[in-house]
Amino acid sequence: MQDLINEIRKLIEYKGQNGTITKSDIDKLCTKQIQAVIFDLTDNLGKKDMRKSIRCLQRINCK
């Protein structure tokens, strides 16, 4: 839970309290937990989307 609070604070500091946070901001600033990346990988493998699956693997290797 503390990780989530820290990520939200980071976004608020980036945009300001009255700023609008977009998905692009989240993708740019927030770190995705390894468990979430693994779920993304298995979802993409199930869909047989090799391009997205490889991107997931690359994110795991960068950790």
Backbone as a chain_set.jsonl record, in Angstrom:
{"seq": "MQDLINEIRKLIEYKGQNGTITKSDIDKLCTKQIQAVIFDLTDNLGKKDMRKSIRCLQRINCK", "coords": {"N": [[0.818, -1.187, 0.0], [1.976, 1.193, 0.711], [3.714, 1.647, -1.407], [1.939, 2.35, -3.454], [0.885, 4.753, -2.458], [3.205, 6.316, -2.505], [3.667, 6.447, -5.28], [1.405, 7.86, -6.133], [1.811, 10.289, -4.834], [4.102, 11.114, -6.186], [3.063, 11.572, -8.755], [1.28, 13.688, -8.214], [3.054, 15.667, -7.38], [4.386, 16.055, -9.769], [2.38, 16.985, -11.555], [1.068, 18.907, -10.074], [-1.323, 20.029, -7.633], [-3.799, 20.726, -8.752], [-3.617, 19.807, -11.285], [-4.259, 17.725, -14.163], [-3.973, 14.313, -14.244], [-2.733, 12.083, -16.573], [-2.938, 8.967, -18.448], [-0.616, 8.701, -19.853], [1.166, 10.177, -18.266], [1.27, 8.519, -16.028], [2.37, 6.188, -17.144], [4.849, 7.209, -17.823], [6.027, 8.054, -15.406], [5.573, 6.298, -13.24], [6.619, 3.347, -11.565], [6.281, 0.039, -12.507], [5.241, -2.774, -10.766], [6.952, -5.892, -10.534], [5.298, -8.151, -10.429], [2.973, -7.302, -11.702], [3.92, -6.915, -14.278], [4.518, -9.508, -15.012], [1.948, -10.636, -15.043], [0.915, -9.15, -17.179], [2.549, -10.181, -19.187], [1.751, -12.935, -19.286], [-0.926, -12.588, -20.025], [-0.636, -11.422, -22.572], [0.743, -13.453, -23.886], [-1.242, -15.404, -23.857], [-3.02, -14.22, -25.606], [-1.609, -14.471, -27.854], [0.007, -12.414, -28.707], [2.824, -11.525, -29.767], [4.53, -9.304, -30.029], [3.817, -7.535, -27.912], [4.314, -9.287, -25.833], [7.086, -9.653, -25.971], [7.906, -7.063, -25.356], [7.111, -6.989, -22.674], [8.842, -8.917, -21.594], [11.251, -7.576, -22.004], [10.954, -5.466, -20.22], [11.009, -6.88, -17.82], [13.63, -7.838, -17.844], [15.016, -5.484, -17.561], [14.891, -4.797, -14.941]], "CA": [[0.0, 0.0, 0.0], [2.877, 2.35, 0.772], [4.214, 1.881, -2.767], [0.891, 3.061, -4.183], [0.859, 6.12, -1.925], [4.392, 7.002, -3.026], [3.468, 6.708, -6.713], [0.402, 8.929, -6.239], [2.491, 11.538, -4.439], [5.001, 11.471, -7.284], [2.237, 12.131, -9.821], [0.765, 14.981, -7.764], [4.167, 16.618, -7.43], [4.695, 16.307, -11.176], [1.303, 17.738, -12.199], [0.498, 19.923, -9.204], [-2.568, 19.548, -7.021], [-4.963, 20.956, -9.609], [-3.331, 19.295, -12.623], [-4.927, 16.495, -14.576], [-3.03, 13.216, -14.458], [-3.146, 11.259, -17.708], [-2.319, 7.645, -18.523], [0.75, 8.938, -20.323], [1.939, 10.574, -17.086], [1.45, 7.323, -15.2], [3.326, 5.322, -17.84], [6.158, 7.856, -17.839], [6.597, 8.303, -14.083], [5.364, 5.264, -12.229], [7.291, 2.066, -11.764], [5.35, -1.075, -12.46], [5.74, -3.879, -9.967], [7.303, -7.052, -11.346], [4.151, -9.054, -10.486], [2.057, -6.787, -12.719], [4.532, -7.159, -15.586], [4.362, -10.941, -15.286], [0.549, -10.835, -15.454], [0.815, -8.61, -18.542], [3.212, -11.14, -20.069], [0.911, -14.114, -19.486], [-2.098, -12.163, -20.797], [-0.234, -11.242, -23.964], [1.037, -14.777, -24.444], [-2.538, -16.036, -24.088], [-3.606, -13.587, -26.798], [-0.645, -14.727, -28.928], [0.531, -11.118, -29.154], [4.255, -11.67, -29.527], [5.165, -7.989, -29.897], [3.616, -7.074, -26.532], [4.976, -10.249, -24.946], [8.519, -9.339, -25.979], [8.071, -5.823, -24.584], [7.017, -7.356, -21.259], [10.104, -9.565, -21.248], [12.278, -6.557, -21.946], [10.78, -4.727, -18.957], [11.466, -7.742, -16.731], [15.088, -7.899, -17.918], [15.568, -4.187, -17.172], [14.762, -4.621, -13.485]], "C": [[0.87, 1.262, 0.0], [3.454, 2.675, -0.598], [3.212, 2.688, -3.582], [0.816, 4.523, -3.742], [2.036, 6.921, -2.471], [4.233, 7.354, -4.506], [2.455, 7.839, -6.921], [1.022, 10.267, -5.872], [3.407, 12.034, -5.555], [4.216, 12.136, -8.419], [1.702, 13.513, -9.456], [1.861, 16.032, -7.804], [4.511, 16.993, -8.864], [3.66, 17.237, -11.814], [0.799, 18.917, -11.368], [-0.864, 19.457, -8.722], [-3.788, 19.731, -7.905], [-4.755, 20.448, -11.033], [-4.088, 18.01, -12.899], [-3.872, 15.447, -14.907], [-3.569, 12.329, -15.573], [-2.464, 9.887, -17.633], [-0.865, 7.769, -18.962], [1.664, 9.336, -19.16], [2.254, 9.365, -16.213], [2.489, 6.401, -15.836], [4.739, 5.885, -17.77], [6.814, 7.857, -16.451], [6.559, 7.129, -13.116], [6.102, 3.979, -12.583], [6.276, 0.946, -11.587], [5.985, -2.209, -11.674], [5.943, -5.103, -10.85], [6.128, -8.021, -11.479], [3.176, -8.61, -11.57], [2.611, -7.043, -14.115], [4.375, -8.629, -15.968], [2.929, -11.254, -15.702], [0.323, -10.302, -16.864], [1.41, -9.597, -19.546], [2.315, -12.348, -20.335], [-0.363, -13.774, -20.265], [-1.759, -12.047, -22.279], [0.131, -12.563, -24.634], [-0.252, -15.517, -24.757], [-3.227, -15.498, -25.329], [-2.751, -13.812, -28.044], [-0.14, -13.429, -29.559], [2.023, -11.09, -28.817], [4.957, -10.327, -29.327], [5.034, -7.474, -28.453], [4.294, -8.008, -25.534], [6.471, -9.954, -24.85], [8.791, -8.057, -25.208], [8.017, -6.094, -23.087], [8.315, -8.016, -20.792], [11.241, -8.561, -21.131], [12.168, -5.746, -20.648], [11.243, -5.559, -17.767], [12.988, -7.77, -16.695], [15.743, -6.594, -17.478], [15.563, -3.975, -15.668], [16.02, -5.042, -12.774]], "O": [[0.534, 2.263, -0.632], [3.663, 3.844, -0.921], [3.592, 3.602, -4.314], [0.697, 5.421, -4.575], [1.875, 8.079, -2.857], [4.623, 8.441, -4.931], [2.64, 8.682, -7.799], [0.776, 11.27, -6.541], [3.473, 13.232, -5.828], [4.654, 13.143, -8.976], [1.676, 14.409, -10.299], [1.62, 17.166, -8.217], [4.887, 18.133, -9.136], [4.021, 18.171, -12.531], [0.17, 19.828, -11.906], [-1.484, 18.589, -9.335], [-4.732, 18.947, -7.808], [-5.616, 20.637, -11.892], [-4.501, 17.303, -11.98], [-2.995, 15.669, -15.741], [-4.714, 11.88, -15.526], [-1.536, 9.683, -16.851], [0.002, 7.03, -18.497], [2.805, 8.881, -19.083], [3.373, 9.214, -15.724], [3.379, 5.895, -15.153], [5.71, 5.135, -17.669], [8.027, 7.678, -16.341], [7.436, 6.997, -12.263], [6.19, 3.589, -13.747], [5.512, 0.928, -10.622], [7.144, -2.557, -11.901], [5.192, -5.323, -11.8], [5.969, -8.65, -12.525], [2.613, -9.445, -12.278], [1.855, -7.354, -15.035], [4.126, -8.946, -17.132], [2.712, -12.051, -16.615], [-0.38, -10.926, -17.658], [0.849, -9.821, -20.619], [2.137, -12.742, -21.487], [-0.829, -14.577, -21.073], [-2.508, -12.519, -23.134], [-0.145, -12.761, -25.818], [-0.36, -16.179, -25.79], [-3.934, -16.23, -26.023], [-3.118, -13.4, -29.145], [0.105, -13.352, -30.763], [2.422, -10.684, -27.726], [5.89, -10.235, -28.529], [6.014, -7.035, -27.851], [4.792, -7.559, -24.502], [7.048, -10.001, -23.764], [9.786, -7.962, -24.489], [8.777, -5.508, -22.317], [8.822, -7.703, -19.715], [12.097, -8.685, -20.255], [13.183, -5.384, -20.053], [11.803, -5.021, -16.811], [13.576, -7.73, -15.614], [16.903, -6.595, -17.066], [16.192, -3.035, -15.182], [16.092, -4.963, -11.547]]}, "num_chains": 1, "name": "protein.A"}
